[in-house]
Amino acid sequence: MATKLFVLLASGDRDVALEVGLFYPLTVAKEKWMDEVKVIIFGPSEKL
């Protein structure tokens, strides 16, 4: 069974965007904790 992580980043808060929205998925992908990692940047976070 494949494991997948899907992160929908919609917060306009820079700290949330970096720590949760980007660093966590990056770590998951680098450490190969899951087979597939996708990040969707949506709404206010697009302006960061």
Phi and psi in degrees as a GROMACS rama.xvg file:
@    title "Ramachandran Plot"
@    xaxis  label "Phi"
@    yaxis  label "Psi"
@TYPE xy
-78.9514  141.439  ALA-2
-105.158  138.365  THR-3
-133.905  145.335  LYS-4
-121.811  127.438  LEU-5
-123.913  119.127  PHE-6
-114.099  123.736  VAL-7
-104.882  108.11  LEU-8
-97.4336  111.076  LEU-9
-127.021  4.08773  ALA-10
-83.5564  140.864  SER-11
-88.2142  -0.62324  GLY-12
-80.9191  118.65  ASP-13
-58.6343  -41.8832  ARG-14
-63.6393  -42.9508  ASP-15
-63.9083  -43.9957  VAL-16
-60.2027  -44.0078  ALA-17
-74.0847  -50.4784  LEU-18
-73.1861  -47.3158  GLU-19
-92.6439  -47.0936  VAL-20
-73.4492  -27.9955  GLY-21
-120.26  -46.6224  LEU-22
-66.872  -42.3483  PHE-23
-62.672  -51.5056  TYR-24
-60.7245  -35.9437  PRO-25
-62.7487  -43.9172  LEU-26
-64.0935  -43.6306  THR-27
-59.2621  -43.2655  VAL-28
-68.3298  -44.9776  ALA-29
-64.6278  -39.2649  LYS-30
-85.788  -3.68957  GLU-31
56.2004  41.1119  LYS-32
-72.9431  -25.1035  TRP-33
-136.525  157.515  MET-34
-74.7433  -31.9116  ASP-35
-141.215  135.362  GLU-36
-130.9  127.229  VAL-37
-130.733  138.989  LYS-38
-124.306  125.113  VAL-39
-109.751  123.316  ILE-40
-100.036  123.078  ILE-41
-139.877  146.348  PHE-42
68.4334  -137.209  GLY-43
-58.8062  -27.1824  PRO-44
-68.2961  -18.6076  SER-45
-64.2627  -26.4114  GLU-46
-83.051  -11.4636  LYS-47
